[in-house]
Amino acid sequence: MERRQKTESESGRHAGEGSSALREAKETTESIVIAFILAFVFRAFIVEAFVIPTGSMAATLYGQHGTLICEDCGWENAYGLNGDEERAGRYGPDSRVLCQNCGHYNTNLKFHDGMRSGDRRLLGGNAESGDRILVFKWPFDVGAGRLGPERWDVTVFKNPANGDENFIKRLVGLPGEVLEILDGDVYAAPASELTENTLRTMGEFLHLKYRMRTSHVPNDDPEWARLRDPMEAVLAELANKLHIVRKSPAAQNPLWNVVYHHDYPPRELGDGQPFWNPDRGEGSRWSTGDRCLRFSGATGGEGVVRYAGKAIVDHNSYNIDVPSSAWNPVSDLRLETVVYPGAGDGWVELDLCKGEECFAARLDAQGRLTLTGHGESGTTESGEVMGDTMVSPMGVGRPFELALEILDYRAAVIVDRQEVLATTLAQFAPDIRTLRERDPTPSRAPFIAAGGVDVELRHVVLYRDAYYTAPYMRG
């Protein structure tokens, strides 16, 4: 009797356990299905992850690339791969990577980096996949507006000619705008402010440019002559209505490209490599060794150390197959350093030029900071004070960061990563007509000056801005 009751009890328990297992399996299956549905909905309407396929966004975002440590200065360089479809066959075993920092030609390029299939390791490759980004889709679903993408955002869109192909680019122009690129900077004018003749002529000109690209229209085609005079009138109208488009700090930060980082000097300085060159005139007491720039002037005297050796152009180590003849001089620059003050009551100065317009940021021991324009043309005159203020005095053993930048026709001084002084459009503004004709090369190289103080400058870095071009919009 007791045995039969025990058996019935065990049977009931096993039946309950079986029912529980089925219930758990059902709940697990439902959870997985719901997870898949949510993932699909999330990917389709909220956020989707993308892998950058090519190097068209380099050096802000990398596609599939190789990494190389410069054998001269130790700088880490990323470079495009032969395996990319767009680059296949464009370089060979003798190709070299020109260091982004020191300008040294590295010969230890692994030729087979792009061949990622099979036993890639046997080929000696070190290929890395492209950068990954998350793209928000929901702002467009709720009407975009202020929630939509803004100028300078990285955007993803479908190739109009191939709906299965994604393009990843930076948003520069907004709807209803006409753009012009001058000296690497972007200028915009509202299309609504342009005359009908201008809009019509621009449409015809763009169509002709398109035909030039797709059908190889020769330069002596009579349509060029027909549009030459109307386009002159278009350019004249645009010169009065274009305004420079400036980047926000958040958009600008990833667009600074290193020209020379003095923490990574060349081991054996050669032709075309960067260095800081002290003026050897009377009173100059600069030394440039040990990855620092030192000035000994507490007992009197002043001096200058100038950037030299390597041209300031839009070269990037990623593009190993672009000849130097295609590089453009860049005049939007940033010079920054960490200042370690010593004895003396003197001053430190950073100096940059854009064309013939030059600016100096000088800070003295008492904390007086001055931004001076001393260009030879335009709105600034030699020695004109653009702005001045008081900051913390220089104290012995109390380091601080100091930077001067010229960006999008605006000179600014930054102390400890906070902008302190900047020019206005009334003080420093572009002249569209002059820009279309002038040589954008800075009239003199960046330099650092000091006087009446002992000072050590560490982490001295010269940057350049991204340089925009429009190769198919030139007549």
N, C-alpha and C positions, 0 to 999 in steps of 0.2 A: 504493500500500500504506500508506504513511505517512498519506495524506489520509484513507483509509477508517478507519484506527485512530483518527485525531483526531475524525472524525465520530461514531464509536461512543462515544468518551470524552465528547464533548459531550452526546450523547443521554442517557448514563447520569447525567451531572451534572444535566441539566434534569429528568430523572425524579426524582432525589433532591430537587431543589429543590421540585418540585411536591408530593411526599410531605411534605416538611417544612412547606410552607405549609398543607397540609390539616391536619397535626397541630397546628400553631399555632392555626389557626382553631377546631379542635375544642376545644383546651385553653382558648382564650379564651371560647368559648361555654359550656363547663362552668363556668368561673370565674364568668361572669355569672349563670348559673342558680343556682349555689351561693350567690352573693352575695345574690340575690333571696330564696332560701329562708332564708338566715341572717337577712336583714333582716326577713322576715315573722315568723320565730320570735322574733327579738329584740324586735320591736314587740309581738307578741302575748303574750309571756310574761315579758320582762325589763324593758324600758324603752320608754315611748311618749312622744312629744312632743305637747303640747297648746298651742293658742293661746287665751288668755283671750278669750271672746267678748263679755262685757258688763262693766259697771262695778260689779257687785255686790261685788267684792273690793277696790275702790278704798278708800283710797289705797295699800294694800299691793301689790296687783297691778292693773294697768290693763287694761281692755278697749279696744276701738277708741276713740280719743280725739283731741282736738285739744290743741295746746300754745300757750300765750299768755304772753308776757312782760308783766308788769304795767307799765302806762304810768306808774305813780306811783313804785313802789319798785324795780322791776327783778326781782322774784321770778318764777320760772318756774312757771306754773300749768298743770295738766292738767285738761281738762274733758270731760264726756261729749258725745256727738255726737247730732245729730238723726237721723242715719241708722240708729241702733240701732232694732231693731223695738220694743223696750220703750219707747223714748223718742220715737218718731216723732210729730211734731206737738205735742210738749210744750213747745217754745219756738219763738220766732219771731225776726224781724230785730231786735226791740227788746230781746231778752234780753241780760243782762250777766253777766260772770264776776266774782264777788266774790273778790278776791285772798285766798288762804289766809294770807298773811303780814301785809299791811298793811290789809286790809279795804276797799280801794278798788274801786269798781265800774268794771270795764273795759268800754268800749263798742265795742272793736275786735274783737268776736267775729265770726268768719267763719261766717255762717249755714249755708253749704252744705258744711261740712266732712264731713258724713256721706255725701255723694254721691260715692262713689269710682269709679263706672263712667263710661265715656265720657271726654269731655274735661274731667276734673275740674279741671285747671289753669285753665280758662277761668272757673270759678266762684270762683276765689280760695281754694280750700280748702287745708288743711295737715294732713289726717287722717293719723293714725298707727295702725298695727295694734296689737292687744293684745299684752301681754307673753307670753312663751313660757316654758313650764315642762317639765321632764322628770319623769315619774312612774315610780317603781319599782314593778313588779308582783310580782317574784319572792318577796318575803317572805311573801305569802299562799300561794304555791305550796308553800313549805317548812314551812308550819304557823304562820306569823306569829309569835305569842308576843312575845318581846322585840324581834324584828326588825320587827314590824308598826308601823303608824302610832301615834304618841303624841299626847296632848292638845296642841293648838295647832298641829299639823302642817297644812299645806295638803293637802287630799285631793281626789281626783277619783272620782266615782261616777255610775252611771247614774240617770237620772230614773225612779223606779218606774212612772210613768205613760207613759213613752215611752223604750223601750230604745235608741233612736237618739240620744238627747240626753244630753250629759254635763253634770254639775253640778260646779263647782269651788268648794269652800268650805273654811273652816278648821274643824278638828275640835275641838269644845269639850266635848261630853259623851261619856262612855264607857259601854259596856254595863253595865246594872244600876245606873244612877244616876238620881237625880231632881235637876233643876237649878232654881235660882231666880236671877233677875238683879235686883240692887239697886244703884242708884247707878252703873250701868254696869259693875259687877263681877259675876263669875260665882261662884255658890255651889253646892256639890254635897253630896248625902247618899246613902249606899248604900240602894238600894231594899230590900235584905235586912233593914235595920234598922227599916223602917217597918211599922206595923200593917196588917192586912188591910183594916180599915175605911178607913184613909187611902189605900191603893192603889186600892181600889174607888171611893172618892169622887173621886179624881183622874182615874180613867178616865172616869167619867161627866161630869166637868167638861170634860175635853178633848174628849169627843165633842160636848158642847153647844157648845163654842167652835168646833169644826169646822163644825157646822151653822150657826153664826152667820156664818161666813165664806162658806159655800157656798150656804146657803138664806136668808140674811138674817133670822135669828131676831130678833124685836124685843126691846128691853130689858125690856119688861113681860111677857115670856113667863113663865108660872108656874113653869117649871123653874128659872129663876134663883132665885126665892124658896125653892124646895125645897132647892137646893144651898147656899144662903148660909150657914146655920148649920153644916152638915158641913164646908164649906171653911174656916170659922174654926177648927174643931178641927184640920184638916189643917195650916193655917199655924202653929198653936201647936205642934204636934209637930215640924214642920220647923225652927222657930226653935231648938229644942234640939239638932238633929242636923245642920244645915247647917254646912259649913266653907268658907271662901273658897278658891278655886282660884287659885293664883299661877302666873304665867308665868315660864319660864326666861329668862335674858338673851338667848339665841339667838332665842327666840320673841318677846320684847318689843321688841328693837331695831327691826324694821320697823314696829312698831305705834305708835311715837312719832310724833305729828303736830305740826308746828310751829305754835305760837301766834303768836310774834313773834321774828324773827331781827334783832338790832340791826345786823347788817352791811347790812341792807336797810331803812333807815328811810324813811318817806314823805317825799317832797320837799316837799309842802305839807300840813301836818298839818290834818286836818279832823275833824269829829265822828265818833266811833266808830272812830278809828284809834289804833293802839298807840303808846305812848311811855314813856320812863322819866322820872318826875317827881320831882325832888329836893325834899325837905322844906326849906322856906325858914326854918326856925326858927334860933335862935342856935346857932352852931357848925357848921352844915351847910356843907360845902365841896365839894359834888358839881357836876360839869359833865358834860353828856351829848352834846356835839357830836362830830363827826369819827368817828362810828360806834363810839365808845368811851365808857365810863363812867370818869371820873377823880375821885379824891378826894384833896384836898390837906389832910392833917391831921397831918403829921409834927411840927408845932410845938404840937399840942394840938387838942382838939375832936373831935367825932364827928358823924355824920350818916347819913341814910337816903335812898335813892332807890327809889321805888315804881313798880311796873308799873301803867299806867293806860290808859284810853281804849277799848280793845277788849275785849268780853266774852270770857271763856274758856268756849267752848261747843264742841259737836261738829260745827261747820260744817266742810265740806270743799269746796274750790273745784270739785271734780269734779261735785258735785251742784248744777248751776246752777238747777234748777227746784224746789228745796226751800225753802219759806218760812221766815223766821226764827222764826216761831211754833213750828216743829217742832224747833228746836235745843234741846239739853239742856246745862245747866251741867256742867262736868267738873272734878272735884277731884283726880284722879290726875295729878300734874304732875312735871315735871323742870326744874330751873333749873341751867344750866351756863355756865361762862365760863372763859377763860384769864386767869390773874392775873399781872400784871407788877408785882412789888413794887418800891417805892422806899425812900426814907429813912424812919426811924422804927421804933419797937419796938411798934407797936399790933396791930390785928387786923382781919380781914375776916369778914363773916357773910352767909350766905344764909338766907332765911326763906320757908317755904311752909306753907299750911294746907289741911286736908281737913275741911270743915265747921268745927266749933269747935276741932278738934285742930290745934295749930300746932307746928312744929318749926324749930329753928335750928341750923345748922352753923357753928361759929365756929372760925377758925384764927388763932392769934397768931404773932408774929414768931419765937418760940422753937420753934414746931412743935407746940404743944399743940392738938389737934383735939378739939372737944367737940360732941356731939349732945344738944341740950336740947329737952325737950317743955314747952310752956307753954300747953297748952290749958285751957279753962274747964270741960270735962266729961270723962267717961270715966275711964280709968285714969291719965292724966297730970295733973299739977298744975303750976301756974305755976312755971317755973324748975327743974323736975326734970331731973337729968342722966340721959339714957338710955344714955350711953356716952362714954368719952374715951380718947384714946391719943396717942402721940407720932409725928409724921411728920417729914420733913425741914424744917428751919427755913426761913422765908422769907428769901431772899437777894436783894439788889439786883441787878436784871438777870437773875434766874434764874426764868423763867416756869414755871407749872405749871397743870394743869387742876383745877378744883374744881367739883363738882356735888352738888346735893341733890335727892332724889326722894322722892315719896310715891306708892307703887304697891301696889295690892292689899293695903291695910292693912299697909304696912311702910315705914318711913322709913329711908333709907340715905344715907350720905355716900360719895362717890367722889372719889378723888384720883388724878390721872394714869391714869384709866380703871380703877382698881382699887378695889373696894369695901373701905372701911376700917372703917366703923361701920354698925350697923343695929339697929333695934328688934326685940324679941322679941314673941311673941303675948301674953306676960304684961304687957308694957308698952303695947302698942298693938294692940287687937283690935276687930273689929266687933261691934256689938250688933244682932242681926237685927231685933228688935222696934222698936228706935229707928229703924233705917234705913228701915223700911217707911213711917214717918210723917214723917221729917224733911226739911227743905230741904237738898239736898246742896251748895248754893253755899258756897264757902269764906268764912269769916267776915271775912277781909281779904285784900287783894291781895298777891301775892308782892312781897318787897322785898329789897334788899341794903343792908347797913350796914357802916360802917367807922369806926375811931377810932384816933388816934395814929399814923397812917402815911400816907405818900404811896403811892398805888396806882393802877394803870391796869387796867381790865377790858376785854378784847377778846373778840370773838366771843360776846357774851352772847345766849343762846338760851333761850326758854321753850317747853317742849313740853307736850303733853297726851297722855294715853293714849287708845287706841281705846275708844269708849263703846258698850257692848252694850245693846240694847233688846229688849223682847219685847212688841210692840204687840198681839199677839193673845192674850196671856195675862193681860190686865187685865180684871177684872170690872166 
